């Protein structure tokens, strides 16, 4: 059985505070962020809006990609989001269905 992994970016508002994470269950993880079930950064800075994600085939490639994105400057991350989500819509509802 092949299991997908996800690299994702959350924000608190368009062009606001950004958070990059990795998970094997995107719906569950974003739900946890939205409902303040994750202690730390996203809870403290109210970072709950899913604005970008990418599917990876395995955990190692997802972790490598997450680390790559975390090293990028802010402008590159903003460009990554805007390329696929120029209105900074919350994508959570679109992944729940």
Secondary structure, 3 states (H helix, E strand, C coil): CCCCEEEEEEECCCCCCEEEEEECCHHHHHHHHHCCCCCCHHHHCCCCEEEEEEEECCHHHHHHHHHHHHHCCHHHHHHHHHHHCCCCCCCHHHHHC
